[in-house]
Amino acid sequence: MYKLRTDKIKDENGSSYTVYGFDAVFADGTENTVTYPDIFFERERAEKLVKLLNESDVDKRQIPEIVNDAVCEACTLNILR
């Protein structure tokens, strides 16, 4: 199961930002949670990724590549604006 997470971070100038990521909770004999914080500044993008992960049969070894693809897509969309 994948759950949206919200965190606050500060940059080197002390400005505070809200960032979004997710927790991946695996029940494969042991409760194992892997955290992917600070992926997006936009909540909607994180919600879309969490929904996609929850609706798909994703092997947990694929998650880093999926996150990388989602970040690259977000960067590309921001460049094209």
C-alpha positions in Angstrom: 0.0 0.0 0.0 1.2 3.5 -0.8 0.3 6.5 1.3 0.8 10.2 0.5 3.2 12.0 2.9 3.7 15.7 3.4 6.8 17.3 4.8 8.2 20.7 5.5 11.7 21.5 4.4 13.9 24.6 4.6 16.4 25.8 2.0 19.8 27.3 2.7 18.2 30.7 3.0 15.8 29.5 5.7 12.7 29.7 3.4 10.2 26.9 4.3 8.5 24.8 1.7 5.8 22.0 1.7 6.9 19.0 -0.3 5.1 15.7 -1.1 6.1 12.1 -1.4 4.9 8.8 -0.3 5.4 5.9 2.1 5.4 2.4 0.6 4.2 -0.2 3.2 5.0 -3.8 2.3 3.5 -6.7 4.1 5.8 -9.5 2.8 6.1 -11.4 6.0 7.4 -8.3 7.9 6.0 -4.9 8.1 8.4 -2.9 6.0 7.9 0.7 5.2 10.1 2.6 2.7 9.8 6.3 2.6 10.1 8.4 -0.6 9.9 12.0 0.8 10.4 15.3 -1.0 9.6 14.2 -4.6 7.2 17.0 -5.6 6.3 20.5 -4.7 2.8 19.9 -6.1 0.4 17.8 -4.1 -1.6 16.8 -7.1 1.4 15.2 -8.8 2.1 13.1 -5.6 -1.5 12.1 -5.3 -1.6 11.0 -9.0 1.6 8.9 -8.4 0.2 7.3 -5.2 -3.1 6.5 -7.0 -1.2 4.9 -9.9 1.0 2.8 -7.6 -2.0 1.6 -5.5 -4.0 0.7 -8.7 -1.0 -1.2 -10.3 0.7 -4.4 -9.5 4.1 -2.9 -9.0 7.2 -4.9 -7.9 8.8 -2.9 -5.2 12.1 -3.2 -7.0 10.6 -1.0 -9.8 9.7 1.9 -7.5 12.9 3.9 -7.8 12.6 3.8 -11.6 9.0 4.8 -11.4 9.8 7.7 -9.1 12.6 8.8 -11.4 10.3 8.7 -14.4 7.7 10.8 -12.5 10.2 13.4 -11.5 11.6 13.6 -15.1 8.1 14.0 -16.4 7.4 16.8 -13.9 10.6 18.5 -14.9 9.9 18.3 -18.5 6.4 19.7 -18.0 7.8 22.6 -16.0 10.4 23.4 -18.7 7.7 23.5 -21.4 5.5 26.0 -19.5 
